[in-house]
Amino acid sequence: MSNQKPSLLQRGLDFACDIHPREVRATLGSFSLVLILMAAYYILRPVRDAMASDWSDAEVSVLWTLTFIFSVVAVSLYGNAVTRIRLRHLVPAVYGFFAATFVLFFVGIQTVAERTLLDKAFYVWISVFSLFHVSVFWSFMADTWAKPQATRLFGFIGAGASIGAMVGPAFTALLAAGAGTDTLLLIGSAALVATLPLVYWLQRLKVEDLGNAELTAGARDFDYIGGNPLAGFTEFLRSPYLLGIALFILLYTSLSSFIYFELKNLLEPYDRETRTRIWAAMDLAVNTLTVVIAAFATGRIAKHLGLPFTLACVPVVICGGLLLLAAAPVVAVVVGIQIARRAGNFAITRPGREMLFTAVDQETRYKAKPVIDIVVYRGGDMVNAWAFTALTQGLGLGMAPVALIGAGIAACWGATGIYLGRRFHREHNQPDQHTK
């Protein structure tokens, strides 16, 4: 008689995510796919950020403007493609296309004498790529898994993204000095190519293991990815609640831009390989902290202290950090603020912000949310980049005055978070934790 006792792997996965035996291979394949995708992006992200220290604030502001324009156009084109092309063909094509472009960038860098224009094009292209690699993955997942399966397994699968975001920068930090930053383009491209067999394997498992042959995602399922991102503007502008969320994001992007530019300028004396290692080390620290905080703190903060505290705690920490920066304008303080800001956003602020959309109806989530997540966010990046340039190159302000302005923005950001958290509790008829 055969031994029917579950394997150690099966028992471990079942403990983590209530997995059925026939779902093990597809779950591990999906987990591995998003891990590799995030690792590929985070291998290349430090290369992009290291370039910025070679350029003036005005030049980077122009690049952020171009990123905003190309992002809106690219997301619109992709949303249009999703409504016309089956995902089983679209997903490999998208990843293969980006892998090919990174190889072309590598070839171009090796052949051109003056690479500044090519570096700037790469900077914009990676920023555009960052919109797609995860969005395409989750579209593919929605076309692979049935809703009951997704409810049980997507949390575990999504953890692969956090691990990939740790592996990528660690890889870059180790190789940037020896192999050089240009070689990382080929490594990132190879990582994307490595996802293609996984995609085709998962398409087969969808039928053989999961029995979801009849599960097909329609165009309406993916309206939120792209299409026309301006379609939700009317509803967005008529809702004070959504305008509040947009203001919350704009204040966040203000601080993101200011801190990024300050760090870019402080790293200017270092060579590009050293900058790449510093950016990679920050990414590794951010994603490690994100996993730890998300696993042990985020749920407890939201449950026991309420959404107002959840949305305001990171802004308060950043406000304190910026006041410290005004008193001690050195690289270590800026690096610390950058790590705290990004880890706090990924682990606490972003999940809290996504909770806000549970208080609106489905139509609002699918029509107005892209306006906030893409147009407002990227537009905020663009406007704030020019604002920083005006303060530093126009008015000649140094780091300390800019840090004080940032502290004031952080205070407004926190106040907006408290307002939105309390509004959320009213929408759900829940008592605010402060008034219990």
C-alpha positions as CSV (number, residue, x, y, z in Angstrom):
1,M,0.0,0.0,0.0
2,S,1.4,3.4,-1.0
3,N,2.3,5.9,1.7
4,Q,-0.3,8.8,1.5
5,K,1.4,10.9,4.2
6,P,2.0,14.4,2.9
7,S,5.6,15.4,2.2
8,L,7.4,17.9,4.3
9,L,7.1,20.5,1.5
10,Q,3.4,19.9,1.2
11,R,2.9,20.2,5.0
12,G,5.0,23.4,5.1
13,L,3.1,25.0,2.2
14,D,-0.2,23.9,3.6
15,F,0.7,25.6,6.9
16,A,1.6,28.8,5.0
17,C,-1.3,29.2,2.6
18,D,-3.8,26.3,2.8
19,I,-2.6,24.7,-0.4
20,H,-4.1,21.6,-2.0
21,P,-1.7,18.9,-3.4
22,R,-2.6,19.5,-7.0
23,E,-1.8,23.2,-6.6
24,V,1.8,22.8,-5.3
25,R,3.6,22.9,-8.6
26,A,1.7,25.9,-10.0
27,T,2.1,27.8,-6.7
28,L,5.8,27.3,-6.5
29,G,6.1,28.2,-10.2
30,S,4.1,31.4,-9.7
31,F,6.2,32.2,-6.6
32,S,9.4,31.7,-8.6
33,L,8.2,33.8,-11.5
34,V,7.5,36.9,-9.5
35,L,10.7,36.4,-7.5
36,I,12.8,36.4,-10.7
37,L,10.9,39.4,-12.1
38,M,11.5,41.5,-9.1
39,A,15.1,40.4,-8.9
40,A,15.6,41.4,-12.5
41,Y,14.2,44.9,-11.8
42,Y,16.2,45.4,-8.7
43,I,19.4,44.4,-10.4
44,L,18.8,47.2,-12.9
45,R,17.3,49.8,-10.6
46,P,20.6,50.7,-8.8
47,V,22.3,51.1,-12.2
48,R,19.6,53.7,-13.1
49,D,19.8,55.6,-9.9
50,A,23.6,55.7,-10.0
51,M,23.5,57.5,-13.3
52,A,21.4,60.4,-11.8
53,S,24.4,61.9,-9.9
54,D,26.1,62.7,-13.2
55,W,23.4,65.1,-14.1
56,S,22.1,68.4,-12.8
57,D,18.7,68.7,-11.0
58,A,17.2,70.4,-14.1
59,E,18.4,67.5,-16.3
60,V,16.8,64.9,-14.0
61,S,13.6,67.0,-13.8
62,V,13.4,66.8,-17.6
63,L,13.9,63.0,-17.4
64,W,11.1,62.7,-14.8
65,T,8.9,64.8,-17.1
66,L,9.6,62.4,-20.0
67,T,9.0,59.4,-17.7
68,F,5.5,60.8,-16.8
69,I,4.7,61.3,-20.5
70,F,5.9,57.9,-21.6
71,S,4.3,56.2,-18.6
72,V,0.8,57.6,-19.5
73,V,1.2,56.7,-23.2
74,A,2.7,53.2,-22.5
75,V,0.1,52.2,-19.9
76,S,-2.7,53.4,-22.3
77,L,-1.2,51.3,-25.1
78,Y,-0.8,48.3,-22.9
79,G,-4.3,48.6,-21.6
80,N,-5.5,48.7,-25.2
81,A,-3.4,45.6,-26.0
82,V,-4.8,43.6,-23.1
83,T,-8.3,44.0,-24.6
84,R,-7.2,42.6,-27.9
85,I,-4.4,40.0,-27.3
86,R,-4.8,36.9,-25.2
87,L,-2.6,36.9,-22.1
88,R,-1.0,33.6,-23.0
89,H,0.6,35.4,-25.9
90,L,0.9,38.8,-24.4
91,V,2.9,37.9,-21.3
92,P,5.9,36.2,-23.0
93,A,6.0,39.0,-25.6
94,V,6.2,41.7,-23.0
95,Y,9.0,40.1,-21.0
96,G,10.9,39.1,-24.1
97,F,10.6,42.6,-25.6
98,F,12.0,44.2,-22.5
99,A,14.8,41.6,-22.3
100,A,15.7,42.5,-25.9
101,T,15.8,46.2,-25.2
102,F,18.2,45.8,-22.3
103,V,20.6,43.8,-24.6
104,L,20.3,46.6,-27.2
105,F,21.2,49.2,-24.5
106,F,24.2,47.1,-23.6
107,V,25.3,46.9,-27.2
108,G,24.7,50.6,-27.7
109,I,26.8,51.5,-24.6
110,Q,29.7,49.5,-25.9
111,T,29.6,51.1,-29.4
112,V,28.9,54.8,-28.8
113,A,31.7,57.2,-27.9
114,E,29.5,59.6,-26.0
115,R,27.0,57.7,-23.9
116,T,25.2,60.5,-22.0
117,L,22.1,60.5,-24.3
118,L,21.9,56.7,-24.2
119,D,22.2,56.7,-20.4
120,K,19.3,59.1,-20.1
121,A,17.2,57.0,-22.4
122,F,18.0,54.0,-20.2
123,Y,17.0,56.0,-17.1
124,V,13.6,56.7,-18.6
125,W,13.1,53.2,-20.0
126,I,13.8,51.5,-16.7
127,S,11.3,53.8,-15.0
128,V,8.7,52.9,-17.6
129,F,9.5,49.2,-17.2
130,S,8.9,49.4,-13.5
131,L,5.2,50.0,-14.3
132,F,4.8,46.8,-16.2
133,H,6.8,43.9,-14.8
134,V,4.5,43.3,-11.8
135,S,1.3,44.5,-13.5
136,V,1.7,41.9,-16.3
137,F,2.5,39.2,-13.7
138,W,-0.7,39.7,-11.7
139,S,-2.8,39.9,-15.0
140,F,-1.3,36.5,-15.8
141,M,-2.1,35.2,-12.4
142,A,-5.7,36.3,-12.7
143,D,-5.9,34.3,-15.9
144,T,-4.3,31.2,-14.3
145,W,-6.1,30.8,-11.0
146,A,-9.7,30.6,-10.1
147,K,-11.0,33.1,-7.6
148,P,-11.2,30.7,-4.6
149,Q,-7.7,29.6,-5.3
150,A,-6.5,33.2,-5.6
151,T,-8.0,34.0,-2.2
152,R,-6.0,31.2,-0.6
153,L,-2.7,31.5,-2.5
154,F,-2.0,35.0,-3.8
155,G,-0.7,36.1,-0.4
156,F,2.0,33.4,-0.4
157,I,2.8,33.9,-4.1
158,G,3.1,37.7,-3.5
159,A,5.8,37.0,-0.9
160,G,8.0,36.0,-3.8
161,A,8.1,39.6,-4.9
162,S,9.6,40.7,-1.6
163,I,12.3,38.0,-1.7
164,G,13.1,38.9,-5.3
165,A,13.4,42.5,-4.2
166,M,16.0,41.4,-1.7
167,V,18.0,39.1,-4.0
168,G,18.3,41.6,-6.8
169,P,20.1,44.4,-5.0
170,A,22.2,41.9,-3.1
171,F,23.4,40.5,-6.4
172,T,24.1,44.0,-7.7
173,A,26.0,45.1,-4.6
174,L,28.3,42.0,-5.0
175,L,28.9,42.3,-8.7
176,A,29.0,46.1,-9.4
177,A,32.6,46.5,-8.5
178,G,34.0,43.4,-10.3
179,A,31.8,42.9,-13.3
180,G,30.9,46.5,-13.8
181,T,27.5,48.2,-14.1
182,D,27.2,47.7,-17.8
183,T,27.3,43.9,-17.5
184,L,24.3,44.1,-15.1
185,L,22.2,45.0,-18.2
186,L,22.9,41.5,-19.6
187,I,22.2,39.8,-16.3
188,G,18.9,41.6,-15.9
189,S,18.0,40.7,-19.5
190,A,18.9,37.0,-18.8
191,A,16.7,37.0,-15.7
192,L,13.8,38.2,-17.8
193,V,14.5,35.5,-20.4
194,A,14.5,32.9,-17.6
195,T,10.9,33.8,-16.9
196,L,9.7,32.7,-20.3
197,P,9.9,28.9,-19.7
198,L,8.1,29.5,-16.4
199,V,5.3,31.3,-18.1
200,Y,4.8,28.5,-20.6
201,W,5.0,25.9,-17.9
202,L,2.4,27.7,-15.8
203,Q,0.1,27.8,-18.8
204,R,0.3,24.1,-19.1
205,L,-0.2,23.6,-15.3
206,K,-3.3,25.8,-15.5
207,V,-4.9,22.9,-17.5
208,E,-3.1,19.8,-16.2
209,D,-2.9,20.5,-12.5
210,L,-5.4,23.3,-11.8
211,G,-8.2,22.2,-14.1
212,N,-8.8,25.8,-15.1
213,A,-8.9,25.4,-18.9
214,E,-12.2,27.3,-19.1
215,L,-10.9,30.1,-17.0
216,T,-10.2,33.0,-19.4
217,A,-9.8,36.6,-18.4
218,G,-11.8,39.1,-20.4
219,A,-10.9,42.6,-21.3
220,R,-13.2,44.0,-18.5
221,D,-11.1,42.2,-15.9
222,F,-8.1,44.3,-16.8
223,D,-9.5,47.7,-17.3
224,Y,-7.6,48.8,-14.2
225,I,-4.2,48.2,-15.8
226,G,-4.5,50.8,-18.5
227,G,-6.8,51.7,-21.3
228,N,-7.4,55.4,-21.2
229,P,-6.2,56.5,-17.8
230,L,-8.1,59.8,-18.1
231,A,-11.5,58.0,-18.1
232,G,-11.9,58.2,-14.4
233,F,-11.1,61.9,-14.1
234,T,-14.7,63.1,-13.8
235,E,-15.5,60.8,-10.9
236,F,-12.1,61.5,-9.3
237,L,-12.6,65.3,-9.4
238,R,-16.1,65.0,-7.9
239,S,-15.1,63.1,-4.8
240,P,-13.5,64.9,-1.8
241,Y,-12.4,61.5,-0.5
242,L,-10.5,60.6,-3.7
243,L,-9.0,64.1,-3.8
244,G,-7.8,63.5,-0.3
245,I,-6.1,60.3,-1.3
246,A,-4.5,62.2,-4.3
247,L,-3.3,64.9,-1.9
248,F,-1.8,62.2,0.3
249,I,0.1,60.7,-2.6
250,L,1.2,64.1,-3.9
251,L,2.7,65.0,-0.5
252,Y,4.4,61.6,-0.4
253,T,5.9,62.1,-3.9
254,S,7.1,65.6,-2.8
255,L,9.2,64.0,-0.1
256,S,10.3,61.2,-2.4
257,S,11.5,63.7,-4.9
258,F,13.3,65.9,-2.4
259,I,15.1,63.1,-0.7
260,Y,16.0,61.4,-4.0
261,F,17.5,64.6,-5.3
262,E,19.4,65.4,-2.1
263,L,20.9,61.9,-2.2
264,K,21.7,62.1,-5.8
265,N,23.6,65.4,-5.2
266,L,25.5,64.0,-2.2
267,L,26.7,61.0,-4.1
268,E,28.1,63.0,-7.0
269,P,31.7,62.8,-5.8
270,Y,31.6,58.9,-5.9
271,D,32.3,56.9,-9.1
272,R,29.4,55.1,-10.7
273,E,30.3,51.7,-9.4
274,T,30.4,52.9,-5.9
275,R,27.1,54.7,-6.3
276,T,25.5,51.6,-7.7
277,R,26.7,49.6,-4.7
278,I,25.3,52.2,-2.3
279,W,21.9,52.3,-4.1
280,A,21.8,48.5,-4.1
281,A,22.7,48.3,-0.4
282,M,19.8,50.7,0.3
283,D,17.4,48.6,-1.8
284,L,18.5,45.5,0.1
285,A,18.0,47.2,3.5
286,V,14.6,48.6,2.4
287,N,13.3,45.3,1.2
288,T,14.6,43.3,4.2
289,L,13.0,45.8,6.6
290,T,9.8,45.7,4.5
291,V,9.5,41.9,4.9
292,V,10.2,42.1,8.7
293,I,7.8,45.0,9.3
294,A,5.0,43.6,7.1
295,A,5.3,40.2,8.7
296,F,5.3,41.3,12.4
297,A,4.1,44.8,12.7
298,T,1.8,46.1,9.9
299,G,-1.3,44.0,10.8
300,R,-0.9,44.7,14.5
301,I,-0.5,48.5,13.9
302,A,-3.7,48.6,11.7
303,K,-5.7,46.4,14.0
304,H,-4.8,47.9,17.4
305,L,-3.9,51.5,16.6
306,G,-6.3,52.2,13.7
307,L,-5.9,53.5,10.2
308,P,-5.3,57.2,11.2
309,F,-2.2,56.1,13.1
310,T,-1.2,53.7,10.3
311,L,-1.2,56.5,7.7
312,A,0.4,59.1,9.9
313,C,3.2,57.2,11.7
314,V,5.7,57.1,8.8
315,P,5.2,60.8,8.0
316,V,5.9,61.7,11.6
317,V,9.2,59.6,11.5
318,I,10.2,61.3,8.2
319,C,9.4,64.7,9.6
320,G,11.8,64.0,12.5
321,G,14.4,62.7,10.2
322,L,14.3,65.8,8.0
323,L,14.6,68.1,11.1
324,L,17.7,66.0,12.0
325,L,19.0,66.5,8.4
326,A,18.6,70.2,8.7
327,A,20.8,70.2,11.7
328,A,23.3,67.6,10.3
329,P,23.3,67.6,6.5
330,V,25.4,64.5,5.8
331,V,25.1,61.5,3.6
332,A,24.4,59.0,6.4
333,V,21.3,60.9,7.6
334,V,19.9,61.2,4.0
335,V,20.5,57.4,3.5
336,G,18.7,56.7,6.8
337,I,15.7,58.8,5.8
338,Q,15.6,57.2,2.4
339,I,15.6,53.7,3.9
340,A,13.0,54.6,6.5
341,R,10.8,56.4,3.9
342,R,10.7,53.5,1.4
343,A,10.5,50.7,3.9
344,G,7.8,52.5,5.8
345,N,5.9,53.1,2.6
346,F,6.1,49.6,1.3
347,A,5.3,47.9,4.7
348,I,2.9,50.4,6.4
349,T,1.8,53.4,4.3
350,R,1.1,51.7,1.0
351,P,-1.0,48.8,2.5
352,G,-2.9,51.5,4.6
353,R,-3.5,53.5,1.5
354,E,-4.9,50.5,-0.4
355,M,-7.3,49.9,2.5
356,L,-8.8,53.3,1.7
357,F,-10.1,52.0,-1.6
358,T,-12.2,49.4,0.2
359,A,-14.5,52.2,1.2
360,V,-15.5,53.0,-2.4
361,D,-17.6,51.1,-4.9
362,Q,-16.2,48.8,-7.5
363,E,-16.7,51.2,-10.4
364,T,-14.6,53.8,-8.6
365,R,-11.8,51.3,-7.9
366,Y,-11.6,50.4,-11.6
367,K,-12.1,53.8,-13.2
368,A,-10.7,56.4,-10.8
369,K,-7.9,54.5,-9.1
370,P,-5.7,54.4,-12.2
371,V,-5.9,58.2,-12.3
372,I,-4.5,58.4,-8.8
373,D,-2.0,55.5,-9.0
374,I,-0.5,56.5,-12.3
375,V,-1.4,60.0,-13.5
376,V,-1.3,61.7,-10.1
377,Y,1.7,59.8,-8.9
378,R,3.9,60.3,-12.0
379,G,2.6,63.8,-12.4
380,G,3.6,64.5,-8.8
381,D,7.1,63.2,-9.5
382,M,7.4,65.6,-12.4
383,V,6.1,68.7,-10.6
384,N,8.1,68.0,-7.5
385,A,11.3,67.5,-9.4
386,W,10.9,70.9,-10.9
387,A,10.0,72.4,-7.5
388,F,13.2,71.0,-6.1
389,T,15.2,72.4,-9.0
390,A,13.6,75.8,-8.5
391,L,14.5,75.8,-4.8
392,T,18.1,74.7,-5.3
393,Q,19.2,76.1,-8.7
394,G,16.7,79.0,-8.8
395,L,16.7,80.3,-5.3
396,G,20.0,78.8,-4.3
397,L,18.8,77.1,-1.2
398,G,21.1,74.6,0.5
399,M,20.3,71.3,2.0
400,A,19.3,72.5,5.5
401,P,16.5,75.0,4.3
402,V,15.2,72.4,1.8
403,A,15.1,69.8,4.7
404,L,13.0,72.2,6.8
405,I,10.6,72.7,3.9
406,G,10.5,68.9,3.6
407,A,9.7,68.6,7.3
408,G,6.7,70.9,6.8
409,I,5.5,68.8,3.9
410,A,5.9,65.7,6.1
411,A,3.7,67.3,8.8
412,C,1.0,68.0,6.2
413,W,1.3,64.5,4.9
414,G,0.7,63.1,8.3
415,A,-2.3,65.4,8.9
416,T,-3.8,64.3,5.6
417,G,-3.3,60.6,6.7
418,I,-5.2,61.2,9.9
419,Y,-8.1,62.9,8.1
420,L,-8.3,60.0,5.6
421,G,-8.1,57.4,8.3
422,R,-10.9,59.0,10.3
423,R,-13.0,59.4,7.1
424,F,-12.4,55.7,6.3
425,H,-13.7,54.7,9.8
426,R,-16.8,56.8,9.2
427,E,-17.4,55.2,5.9
428,H,-17.2,51.8,7.5
429,N,-19.1,52.9,10.6
430,Q,-16.1,51.9,12.8
431,P,-15.0,53.7,15.9
432,D,-11.7,55.6,15.7
433,Q,-9.1,53.9,17.9
434,H,-8.6,57.3,19.6
435,T,-12.1,57.5,20.8
436,K,-12.5,54.0,22.2
